[in-house]
Amino acid sequence: MVIYGVYIVSKSGGLIFNLDHNVPKIEAERTFSYPLEINLEYEPKKVSVVFGQKDGINVGHVLVSVNGIVANGSVLEDGRDVKEIIESKENYPLTLKFSRPKMTTNEKIFLASMFYPLFAIASQLSPEPKSSGIEVLEADTFRLHCFQTLTGVKFMVVAECLQMGMDVLLKRIYELYADFVLKNPFYSLEMPIRCELFDTNLQALLEQVEKGGIASI
């Protein structure tokens, strides 16, 4: 049982909470000869693949190490410039490790704002009135489960495809939200959720489900 993340979207479509619970780490390491078979883009904060793919290294992946030395953006831990090392023929063969980049907060906010109109469109396309909208969005590697409250707040869980009973989990998350967020006198509706008790109890709930299954809650 694997749960990848939890998202809460306000009734106006803004992301007010997200938790990356069990995101798989995708890394690929390969030894290259000169010239490099892939094209890289060098930015101060990251070095990323912009063209070509090889042995699990795909466009969008970012460089994490060179010959085992961790890369912090465009500079190695020992202070050397990544671009100078990669573009110098004398340094080859080079062992480069790439990984899929972590989604930034801004990217998560953007995706949440995209889901909001999709949910509304799904409700309008329904041949029956008062449709619940999108409840499950399925891909080949994951399922997104959504529960909308009467006030329009959406709770979403991203889990592996075979995960069952997510509707029960979503309602338990809603109960935690009602107990620890809505009853918090310092919380304002529509604002990002920053509540330590909610974070702690949500983390414990997800770990309980992964270890003992839905029946354990």
Accessible surface in RSA format (square Angstrom, percent):
REM  Atomic radii and reference values for relative SASA: ProtOr
REM  Chains: A
REM  Algorithm: Lee & Richards
REM  Probe-radius: 1.40
REM  Slices: 20
REM RES _ NUM      All-atoms   Total-Side   Main-Chain    Non-polar    All polar
REM                ABS   REL    ABS   REL    ABS   REL    ABS   REL    ABS   REL
RES MET A   1    88.11  45.6  40.72  26.9  47.39 112.8  37.60  32.0  50.51  66.9
RES VAL A   2    43.34  28.5  43.34  39.2   0.00   0.0  43.34  37.7   0.00   0.0
RES ILE A   3     0.00   0.0   0.00   0.0   0.00   0.0   0.00   0.0   0.00   0.0
RES TYR A   4    47.45  22.2  46.66  26.5   0.80   2.1  22.88  17.2  24.57  30.3
RES GLY A   5     1.93   2.4   0.00   N/A   1.93   2.4   1.93   5.3   0.00   0.0
RES VAL A   6     0.18   0.1   0.18   0.2   0.00   0.0   0.18   0.2   0.00   0.0
RES TYR A   7    40.08  18.7  40.08  22.8   0.00   0.0  21.50  16.2  18.58  22.9
RES ILE A   8     0.00   0.0   0.00   0.0   0.00   0.0   0.00   0.0   0.00   0.0
RES VAL A   9     0.02   0.0   0.02   0.0   0.00   0.0   0.02   0.0   0.00   0.0
RES SER A  10     2.78   2.3   2.78   3.7   0.00   0.0   1.32   2.8   1.46   2.0
RES LYS A  11   122.04  59.5 111.74  68.6  10.30  24.5  55.47  49.9  66.57  70.9
RES SER A  12    79.35  67.1  50.14  66.9  29.21  67.3  44.25  94.2  35.10  49.2
RES GLY A  13     5.63   6.9   0.00   N/A   5.63   6.9   3.51   9.6   2.12   4.7
RES GLY A  14    32.22  39.7   0.00   N/A  32.22  39.7  31.09  85.3   1.13   2.5
RES LEU A  15    22.54  12.6   4.13   3.0  18.41  46.3   4.13   2.9  18.41  49.5
RES ILE A  16     9.75   5.5   5.44   4.1   4.31  10.4   7.26   5.2   2.48   6.7
RES PHE A  17    20.22  10.1  14.32   8.9   5.90  15.3  19.89  12.1   0.33   0.9
RES ASN A  18    47.42  32.7  29.43  28.4  17.99  43.3   0.00   0.0  47.42  45.8
RES LEU A  19    39.79  22.2  38.21  27.3   1.58   4.0  39.79  27.9   0.00   0.0
RES ASP A  20    71.42  50.0  46.31  46.1  25.10  59.4  19.44  45.7  51.98  51.8
RES HIS A  21    33.67  18.4   7.69   5.3  25.98  66.5   8.12   8.4  25.55  29.7
RES ASN A  22    64.74  44.6  59.50  57.5   5.25  12.6   6.59  15.9  58.15  56.2
RES VAL A  23    81.69  53.8  57.03  51.6  24.66  59.4  57.03  49.6  24.66  66.9
RES PRO A  24    69.77  50.9  54.69  49.9  15.08  54.8  65.33  53.9   4.45  27.6
RES LYS A  25   172.00  83.9 136.02  83.5  35.98  85.7  86.73  78.1  85.27  90.8
RES ILE A  26    74.09  42.2  67.87  50.6   6.22  15.0  70.69  50.9   3.40   9.2
RES GLU A  27    72.29  41.5  41.02  31.0  31.28  74.5  13.13  25.4  59.16  48.3
RES ALA A  28    16.41  15.1   9.28  14.3   7.13  16.2  16.24  22.9   0.17   0.4
RES GLU A  29    95.87  55.0  61.14  46.3  34.72  82.7  16.60  32.1  79.26  64.7
RES ARG A  30    51.32  21.5  45.08  23.0   6.24  14.9  19.36  26.5  31.97  19.4
RES THR A  31    77.86  55.4  59.88  60.7  17.98  42.9  38.79  52.1  39.07  59.1
RES PHE A  32     1.37   0.7   0.00   0.0   1.37   3.6   1.37   0.8   0.00   0.0
RES SER A  33    71.53  60.4  68.14  90.9   3.39   7.8  40.74  86.8  30.79  43.1
RES TYR A  34    97.37  45.5  72.44  41.2  24.93  64.9  32.40  24.3  64.97  80.1
RES PRO A  35    97.01  70.7  92.54  84.4   4.47  16.2  92.56  76.4   4.45  27.7
RES LEU A  36    35.45  19.7  14.57  10.4  20.88  52.5  14.57  10.2  20.88  56.2
RES GLU A  37    87.19  50.1  54.23  41.0  32.96  78.5  41.83  80.9  45.36  37.0
RES ILE A  38     5.94   3.4   1.15   0.9   4.80  11.6   2.09   1.5   3.86  10.5
RES ASN A  39    80.93  55.8  77.64  75.0   3.29   7.9  13.55  32.6  67.39  65.1
RES LEU A  40    24.07  13.4   0.87   0.6  23.20  58.3   0.87   0.6  23.20  62.4
RES GLU A  41    81.50  46.8  77.44  58.6   4.07   9.7  21.56  41.7  59.94  48.9
RES TYR A  42    58.21  27.2  29.48  16.8  28.73  74.8  26.20  19.7  32.00  39.5
RES GLU A  43    60.35  34.6  58.00  43.9   2.34   5.6  21.42  41.4  38.93  31.8
RES PRO A  44   118.08  86.1 101.23  92.3  16.85  61.2 104.51  86.3  13.58  84.4
RES LYS A  45   189.35  92.4 166.12 101.9  23.23  55.3 113.03 101.7  76.32  81.3
RES LYS A  46    89.44  43.6  86.71  53.2   2.73   6.5  38.96  35.1  50.49  53.8
RES VAL A  47     0.83   0.5   0.00   0.0   0.83   2.0   0.00   0.0   0.83   2.3
RES SER A  48     8.47   7.2   8.47  11.3   0.00   0.0   4.08   8.7   4.39   6.2
RES VAL A  49     2.06   1.4   0.00   0.0   2.06   5.0   0.00   0.0   2.06   5.6
RES VAL A  50    71.41  47.0  50.41  45.6  21.00  50.6  52.08  45.3  19.33  52.4
RES PHE A  51   139.08  69.6 138.87  86.0   0.21   0.5 139.08  84.3   0.00   0.0
RES GLY A  52    22.59  27.9   0.00   N/A  22.59  27.9  19.15  52.6   3.44   7.7
RES GLN A  53   127.63  71.4 105.06  76.8  22.57  53.7  25.66  54.6 101.97  77.3
RES LYS A  54    79.46  38.8  74.19  45.5   5.28  12.6  26.93  24.2  52.54  56.0
RES ASP A  55   102.43  71.8  66.71  66.4  35.73  84.5  34.47  81.1  67.96  67.8
RES GLY A  56    46.66  57.5   0.00   N/A  46.66  57.5  31.74  87.1  14.92  33.4
RES ILE A  57     0.10   0.1   0.08   0.1   0.03   0.1   0.08   0.1   0.03   0.1
RES ASN A  58    62.12  42.8  62.12  60.0   0.00   0.0  15.22  36.6  46.90  45.3
RES VAL A  59    88.30  58.1  68.01  61.6  20.29  48.9  68.01  59.1  20.29  55.0
RES GLY A  60    33.36  41.1   0.00   N/A  33.36  41.1  30.43  83.5   2.93   6.6
RES HIS A  61    13.38   7.3  13.38   9.3   0.00   0.0   5.45   5.6   7.93   9.2
RES VAL A  62    19.84  13.1  19.84  18.0   0.00   0.0  19.84  17.2   0.00   0.0
RES LEU A  63     9.21   5.1   0.00   0.0   9.21  23.2   0.00   0.0   9.21  24.8
RES VAL A  64    38.54  25.4  35.87  32.5   2.68   6.5  37.04  32.2   1.50   4.1
RES SER A  65     7.77   6.6   7.77  10.4   0.00   0.0   6.85  14.6   0.92   1.3
RES VAL A  66     1.99   1.3   1.74   1.6   0.25   0.6   1.74   1.5   0.25   0.7
RES ASN A  67    80.58  55.6  54.84  53.0  25.74  62.0  24.29  58.5  56.29  54.4
RES GLY A  68    59.68  73.6   0.00   N/A  59.68  73.6  30.93  84.9  28.75  64.4
RES ILE A  69    51.25  29.2  48.85  36.4   2.40   5.8  51.25  36.9   0.00   0.0
RES VAL A  70    68.93  45.4  68.61  62.1   0.32   0.8  68.61  59.6   0.32   0.9
RES ALA A  71    11.63  10.7   0.00   0.0  11.63  26.4   0.00   0.0  11.63  30.8
RES ASN A  72    92.94  64.1  76.70  74.1  16.24  39.1  34.96  84.1  57.98  56.0
RES GLY A  73    14.41  17.8   0.00   N/A  14.41  17.8   3.73  10.2  10.68  23.9
RES SER A  74    21.50  18.2  21.44  28.6   0.06   0.1   7.81  16.6  13.69  19.2
RES VAL A  75    63.06  41.5  63.05  57.1   0.01   0.0  63.05  54.8   0.01   0.0
RES LEU A  76     3.48   1.9   0.01   0.0   3.47   8.7   0.01   0.0   3.47   9.3
RES GLU A  77   117.23  67.3  84.10  63.6  33.13  78.9  22.47  43.5  94.76  77.4
RES ASP A  78    80.46  56.4  41.68  41.5  38.78  91.7  45.37 106.8  35.09  35.0
RES GLY A  79    54.77  67.5   0.00   N/A  54.77  67.5  28.83  79.1  25.94  58.1
RES ARG A  80   115.55  48.5 109.67  55.9   5.88  14.0  62.22  85.0  53.33  32.3
RES ASP A  81    51.14  35.8  45.52  45.3   5.62  13.3  16.83  39.6  34.31  34.2
RES VAL A  82     0.00   0.0   0.00   0.0   0.00   0.0   0.00   0.0   0.00   0.0
RES LYS A  83    92.52  45.1  92.52  56.8   0.00   0.0  36.91  33.2  55.61  59.2
RES GLU A  84   124.89  71.7 114.12  86.3  10.77  25.6  44.61  86.3  80.28  65.5
RES ILE A  85    13.32   7.6  12.48   9.3   0.83   2.0  13.32   9.6   0.00   0.0
RES ILE A  86     5.21   3.0   3.40   2.5   1.81   4.4   3.40   2.4   1.81   4.9
RES GLU A  87    96.93  55.6  75.17  56.9  21.76  51.8  33.12  64.1  63.81  52.1
RES SER A  88    33.73  28.5  26.61  35.5   7.11  16.4  22.20  47.3  11.52  16.1
RES LYS A  89   135.60  66.2 127.38  78.2   8.22  19.6  70.19  63.2  65.41  69.7
RES GLU A  90   150.33  86.3 115.57  87.4  34.76  82.8  73.37 141.9  76.97  62.8
RES ASN A  91    60.62  41.8  44.33  42.8  16.29  39.2  10.69  25.7  49.93  48.3
RES TYR A  92    31.20  14.6   8.31   4.7  22.90  59.6   7.75   5.8  23.46  28.9
RES PRO A  93    98.80  72.0  84.98  77.5  13.82  50.3  85.60  70.7  13.20  82.1
RES LEU A  94     1.08   0.6   1.06   0.8   0.02   0.0   1.08   0.8   0.00   0.0
RES THR A  95    38.79  27.6  38.53  39.1   0.26   0.6  19.87  26.7  18.92  28.6
RES LEU A  96     0.00   0.0   0.00   0.0   0.00   0.0   0.00   0.0   0.00   0.0
RES LYS A  97    59.19  28.9  59.16  36.3   0.03   0.1   9.94   8.9  49.26  52.5
RES PHE A  98     0.01   0.0   0.00   0.0   0.01   0.0   0.00   0.0   0.01   0.0
RES SER A  99    11.74   9.9  11.74  15.7   0.00   0.0   3.52   7.5   8.23  11.5
RES ARG A 100   114.58  48.1 101.16  51.6  13.42  32.0  37.39  51.1  77.20  46.8
RES PRO A 101    58.82  42.9  43.19  39.4  15.63  56.8  46.22  38.2  12.61  78.4
RES LYS A 102   192.48  93.9 170.99 104.9  21.49  51.2 120.10 108.1  72.39  77.1
RES MET A 103    89.37  46.3  68.22  45.1  21.15  50.4  69.66  59.2  19.71  26.1
RES THR A 104    75.19  53.5  67.55  68.5   7.64  18.2  71.53  96.1   3.66   5.5
RES THR A 105    87.94  62.5  82.59  83.7   5.35  12.8  46.24  62.1  41.70  63.0
RES ASN A 106   117.34  80.9 110.59 106.9   6.75  16.3  26.76  64.4  90.57  87.5
RES GLU A 107    87.27  50.1  84.67  64.1   2.60   6.2  35.74  69.1  51.53  42.1
RES LYS A 108    19.88   9.7  16.22  10.0   3.66   8.7   4.10   3.7  15.78  16.8
RES ILE A 109    80.53  45.8  79.99  59.6   0.54   1.3  79.99  57.6   0.54   1.5
RES PHE A 110   124.06  62.1 120.03  74.3   4.03  10.5 123.99  75.2   0.06   0.2
RES LEU A 111    91.33  50.9  86.55  61.9   4.78  12.0  86.80  61.0   4.54  12.2
RES ALA A 112     6.49   6.0   2.34   3.6   4.16   9.5   5.81   8.2   0.69   1.8
RES SER A 113    52.50  44.4  43.70  58.3   8.79  20.3  35.60  75.8  16.90  23.7
RES MET A 114    94.58  49.0  94.58  62.6   0.00   0.0  73.32  62.3  21.27  28.2
RES PHE A 115    13.94   7.0  12.76   7.9   1.18   3.1  13.63   8.3   0.31   0.9
RES TYR A 116    80.32  37.5  79.55  45.3   0.77   2.0  43.83  32.9  36.49  45.0
RES PRO A 117    56.73  41.3  53.76  49.0   2.96  10.8  56.63  46.8   0.10   0.6
RES LEU A 118    90.27  50.3  88.42  63.3   1.85   4.7  88.42  62.1   1.85   5.0
RES PHE A 119    10.68   5.3  10.68   6.6   0.00   0.0  10.68   6.5   0.00   0.0
RES ALA A 120    41.43  38.1  36.17  55.8   5.25  12.0  41.13  57.9   0.29   0.8
RES ILE A 121    88.79  50.5  88.24  65.7   0.55   1.3  88.79  63.9   0.00   0.0
RES ALA A 122    30.84  28.4  20.17  31.1  10.67  24.3  24.00  33.8   6.83  18.1
RES SER A 123    35.35  29.9  25.44  33.9   9.91  22.8  21.60  46.0  13.75  19.3
RES GLN A 124   150.11  83.9 117.34  85.8  32.77  78.0  45.70  97.3 104.41  79.2
RES LEU A 125   138.74  77.3 114.61  82.0  24.12  60.6 117.80  82.7  20.94  56.4
RES SER A 126    35.07  29.6  14.28  19.1  20.79  47.9  11.67  24.9  23.40  32.8
RES PRO A 127   133.64  97.4  93.25  85.0  40.40 146.8 105.90  87.4  27.74 172.4
RES GLU A 128   121.13  69.5 118.10  89.3   3.04   7.2  48.75  94.3  72.38  59.1
RES PRO A 129   113.62  82.8  89.86  81.9  23.76  86.4 101.94  84.2  11.68  72.6
RES LYS A 130   209.09 102.0 163.56 100.4  45.53 108.4 120.06 108.1  89.03  94.8
RES SER A 131    42.04  35.5  13.80  18.4  28.24  65.1   9.89  21.1  32.15  45.0
RES SER A 132    63.53  53.7  45.05  60.1  18.48  42.6  43.40  92.4  20.13  28.2
RES GLY A 133    14.51  17.9   0.00   N/A  14.51  17.9   0.82   2.3  13.69  30.7
RES ILE A 134    29.43  16.7  23.16  17.3   6.27  15.1  28.76  20.7   0.67   1.8
RES GLU A 135    99.28  57.0  93.73  70.9   5.55  13.2  27.81  53.8  71.48  58.4
RES VAL A 136    77.96  51.3  53.96  48.8  24.00  57.8  53.96  46.9  24.00  65.1
RES LEU A 137    80.33  44.7  79.51  56.9   0.82   2.1  80.20  56.3   0.13   0.3
RES GLU A 138   108.00  62.0  75.13  56.8  32.87  78.3  22.62  43.7  85.38  69.7
RES ALA A 139    37.57  34.5  24.64  38.0  12.93  29.4  35.09  49.4   2.48   6.6
RES ASP A 140   136.20  95.4  96.71  96.3  39.49  93.4  51.40 121.0  84.80  84.6
RES THR A 141    94.03  66.9  80.08  81.2  13.95  33.3  69.35  93.2  24.68  37.3
RES PHE A 142    67.01  33.5  67.01  41.5   0.00   0.0  67.01  40.6   0.00   0.0
RES ARG A 143    61.39  25.8  61.39  31.3   0.00   0.0   1.55   2.1  59.85  36.3
RES LEU A 144    23.34  13.0  23.34  16.7   0.00   0.0  23.34  16.4   0.00   0.0
RES HIS A 145    16.19   8.8  16.19  11.3   0.00   0.0  10.50  10.8   5.69   6.6
RES CYS A 146     8.06   6.1   0.13   0.1   7.94  18.7   0.00   0.0   8.06   8.7
RES PHE A 147    49.88  25.0  46.97  29.1   2.91   7.6  49.88  30.2   0.00   0.0
RES GLN A 148    70.85  39.6  47.91  35.0  22.95  54.6   4.72  10.0  66.14  50.2
RES THR A 149     9.47   6.7   2.39   2.4   7.09  16.9   5.35   7.2   4.12   6.2
RES LEU A 150   193.42 107.7 155.55 111.3  37.87  95.2 159.23 111.8  34.19  92.0
RES THR A 151    98.77  70.2  84.26  85.4  14.51  34.6  83.72 112.5  15.04  22.7
RES GLY A 152    16.37  20.2   0.00   N/A  16.37  20.2  16.04  44.0   0.33   0.7
RES VAL A 153    15.32  10.1  15.32  13.9   0.00   0.0  15.32  13.3   0.00   0.0
RES LYS A 154     6.06   3.0   6.06   3.7   0.00   0.0   0.48   0.4   5.58   5.9
RES PHE A 155     0.16   0.1   0.16   0.1   0.00   0.0   0.16   0.1   0.00   0.0
RES MET A 156     8.08   4.2   8.07   5.3   0.01   0.0   7.77   6.6   0.31   0.4
RES VAL A 157     0.00   0.0   0.00   0.0   0.00   0.0   0.00   0.0   0.00   0.0
RES VAL A 158    24.13  15.9  24.13  21.8   0.00   0.0  24.13  21.0   0.00   0.0
RES ALA A 159     0.00   0.0   0.00   0.0   0.00   0.0   0.00   0.0   0.00   0.0
RES GLU A 160    48.09  27.6  48.09  36.4   0.00   0.0   9.13  17.7  38.96  31.8
RES CYS A 161    29.13  22.0  25.68  28.6   3.45   8.1  19.69  49.9   9.44  10.2
RES LEU A 162   156.47  87.1 142.51 102.0  13.96  35.1 144.80 101.7  11.68  31.4
RES GLN A 163     3.42   1.9   0.02   0.0   3.40   8.1   1.92   4.1   1.51   1.1
RES MET A 164   132.90  68.8 129.90  86.0   3.00   7.2 117.88 100.2  15.03  19.9
RES GLY A 165    25.96  32.0   0.00   N/A  25.96  32.0  16.05  44.0   9.91  22.2
RES MET A 166     4.88   2.5   1.14   0.8   3.74   8.9   1.14   1.0   3.74   5.0
RES ASP A 167    89.03  62.4  83.28  82.9   5.75  13.6  37.09  87.3  51.94  51.8
RES VAL A 168    67.25  44.2  64.99  58.8   2.25   5.4  66.94  58.2   0.30   0.8
RES LEU A 169     0.00   0.0   0.00   0.0   0.00   0.0   0.00   0.0   0.00   0.0
RES LEU A 170     4.39   2.4   4.39   3.1   0.00   0.0   4.39   3.1   0.00   0.0
RES LYS A 171   107.63  52.5 107.42  65.9   0.21   0.5  54.87  49.4  52.76  56.2
RES ARG A 172    69.84  29.3  69.80  35.6   0.04   0.1  19.02  26.0  50.82  30.8
RES ILE A 173     0.04   0.0   0.04   0.0   0.00   0.0   0.04   0.0   0.00   0.0
RES TYR A 174    75.26  35.1  75.26  42.8   0.00   0.0  37.45  28.1  37.81  46.6
RES GLU A 175    85.90  49.3  83.21  63.0   2.69   6.4  32.22  62.3  53.68  43.8
RES LEU A 176    12.99   7.2  12.99   9.3   0.00   0.0  12.99   9.1   0.00   0.0
RES TYR A 177     6.97   3.3   6.97   4.0   0.00   0.0   3.58   2.7   3.39   4.2
RES ALA A 178    28.51  26.2  27.60  42.6   0.91   2.1  27.60  38.9   0.91   2.4
RES ASP A 179    67.57  47.3  57.49  57.2  10.08  23.8  11.33  26.7  56.24  56.1
RES PHE A 180    55.58  27.8  47.74  29.6   7.84  20.4  51.62  31.3   3.97  11.4
RES VAL A 181     0.77   0.5   0.53   0.5   0.24   0.6   0.75   0.6   0.02   0.1
RES LEU A 182    81.16  45.2  52.99  37.9  28.18  70.8  54.15  38.0  27.01  72.7
RES LYS A 183   149.41  72.9 121.28  74.4  28.12  67.0  86.85  78.2  62.56  66.6
RES ASN A 184    39.91  27.5  30.93  29.9   8.99  21.6   9.52  22.9  30.39  29.4
RES PRO A 185   119.66  87.2  78.18  71.3  41.48 150.8  92.00  76.0  27.66 171.9
RES PHE A 186   186.12  93.1 153.87  95.3  32.25  83.9 160.26  97.2  25.86  74.0
RES TYR A 187    39.20  18.3  14.60   8.3  24.61  64.0  18.11  13.6  21.09  26.0
RES SER A 188    67.29  56.9  59.32  79.2   7.97  18.4  28.95  61.6  38.34  53.7
RES LEU A 189   123.20  68.6 107.39  76.8  15.81  39.7 107.39  75.4  15.81  42.6
RES GLU A 190    67.92  39.0  48.75  36.9  19.17  45.6  39.98  77.3  27.94  22.8
RES MET A 191   105.29  54.5 105.29  69.7   0.00   0.0  74.73  63.5  30.56  40.5
RES PRO A 192    56.02  40.8  49.63  45.2   6.40  23.2  49.63  41.0   6.40  39.7
RES ILE A 193    11.95   6.8   0.18   0.1  11.78  28.4   0.18   0.1  11.78  32.0
RES ARG A 194   198.57  83.4 163.64  83.4  34.93  83.2  76.12 104.0 122.45  74.2
RES CYS A 195    16.01  12.1  11.21  12.5   4.80  11.3   6.78  17.2   9.23  10.0
RES GLU A 196   144.55  83.0 133.15 100.7  11.40  27.1  49.58  95.9  94.96  77.5
RES LEU A 197   111.70  62.2 110.63  79.1   1.06   2.7 110.73  77.8   0.97   2.6
RES PHE A 198     0.00   0.0   0.00   0.0   0.00   0.0   0.00   0.0   0.00   0.0
RES ASP A 199    62.26  43.6  57.46  57.2   4.79  11.3  27.00  63.5  35.26  35.2
RES THR A 200    82.12  58.4  74.67  75.7   7.45  17.8  64.43  86.5  17.69  26.7
RES ASN A 201    48.84  33.7  44.62  43.1   4.22  10.2   2.81   6.8  46.03  44.5
RES LEU A 202     0.09   0.1   0.09   0.1   0.00   0.0   0.09   0.1   0.00   0.0
RES GLN A 203    60.73  34.0  60.73  44.4   0.00   0.0  32.14  68.4  28.59  21.7
RES ALA A 204    55.41  50.9  48.21  74.4   7.20  16.4  51.32  72.3   4.09  10.8
RES LEU A 205     7.34   4.1   4.30   3.1   3.05   7.7   6.32   4.4   1.02   2.8
RES LEU A 206     0.00   0.0   0.00   0.0   0.00   0.0   0.00   0.0   0.00   0.0
RES GLU A 207    72.65  41.7  71.57  54.1   1.08   2.6  18.40  35.6  54.24  44.3
RES GLN A 208    80.35  44.9  72.87  53.3   7.47  17.8  29.76  63.4  50.58  38.4
RES VAL A 209     0.00   0.0   0.00   0.0   0.00   0.0   0.00   0.0   0.00   0.0
RES GLU A 210    39.96  22.9  22.50  17.0  17.45  41.6   9.18  17.8  30.78  25.1
RES LYS A 211   179.73  87.7 140.52  86.2  39.21  93.4  95.83  86.3  83.90  89.4
RES GLY A 212    47.06  58.0   0.00   N/A  47.06  58.0  26.13  71.7  20.93  46.9
RES GLY A 213    15.29  18.9   0.00   N/A  15.29  18.9  13.33  36.6   1.96   4.4
RES ILE A 214    30.26  17.2  25.08  18.7   5.18  12.5  25.08  18.1   5.18  14.1
RES ALA A 215   106.69  98.1  65.03 100.4  41.66  94.8  77.35 108.9  29.33  77.7
RES SER A 216    47.85  40.4  17.79  23.7  30.06  69.2  31.12  66.3  16.73  23.4
RES ILE A 217    52.61  29.9   1.76   1.3  50.85 122.6  25.49  18.4  27.12  73.6
END  Absolute sums over single chains surface
CHAIN  1 A    12970.9      10436.0       2534.9       7599.1       5371.8
END  Absolute sums over all chains
TOTAL         12970.9      10436.0       2534.9       7599.1       5371.8
